[in-house]
Amino acid sequence: MSQTDPLTVLQDSLRGAPIIWKGEYPYFIHPISDGIPRMEAEVLRATRDLIVSMVDWSQIDLIVSVEAMGLPLLAAVGEVTGKPTVVIRKRSYGMEGEVRVDVSTGYSSSTAYINDISSGERILVVDDVISTGGTLEPLLETLEGMGVVLQDVIVAIEKGDGRERLSKEKPEWPIRTLARIDIVDGKVVIVQ
């Protein structure tokens, strides 16, 4: 890939992404959301740079993401900004203050565990994809219930109506996305 605008790099990487079906759910496969096919450094760098350029870093105490595919973005953004990071894990550690949250995607359900996030902390949540909002919604509700300040929520790829639905239901949640896609005739299409 050649050096170009970060948004163009991300969008170009999405075009032609393979599609598989999980029941009735069309699932696109992309390095940001799945770790395969292999991720070119330029795609991760572009996605990181887009996130970094959107945030008022003086208002962020902590960057948070959910394993597993939020990890590359979390690490890249944390490293370049110098802000501490916390991973919301899919297994319990039994640490003092651990908070359990049940989440569901368009094709599966699981449990996540929040550790080492304190009331009053101003957080940025970064994530790879929002489709139905079934993962993000219970996580944001739980974090809000813990007394954290949801300063910003940035999701790399938007597919479906999850962000729009959550923005209507919870307009106070600052959910933004970098690239919006749809699947048309079995192919990824960029939605402007």
Sequence and secondary structure as in RCSB ss.txt:
>XXXX:A:sequence
MSQTDPLTVLQDSLRGAPIIWKGEYPYFIHPISDGIPRMEAEVLRATRDLIVSMVDWSQIDLIVSVEAMGLPLLA
AVGEVTGKPTVVIRKRSYGMEGEVRVDVSTGYSSSTAYINDISSGERILVVDDVISTGGTLEPLLETLEGMGVVL
QDVIVAIEKGDGRERLSKEKPEWPIRTLARIDIVDGKVVIVQ
>XXXX:A:secstr
  S  HHHHHHHHHTT  EEEETTEEEE  HHHHS S   HHHHHHHHHHHHHH  GGG SEEEEETTTTHHHHH
HHHHHH   EEEEBSS    TT EEEEEE SS EEEEEE S  TT EEEEEEEEESSSTTHHHHHHHHHHTT EE
EEEEEEEEESSHHHHHHHH TTS EEEEEEEEEETTEEEEE 
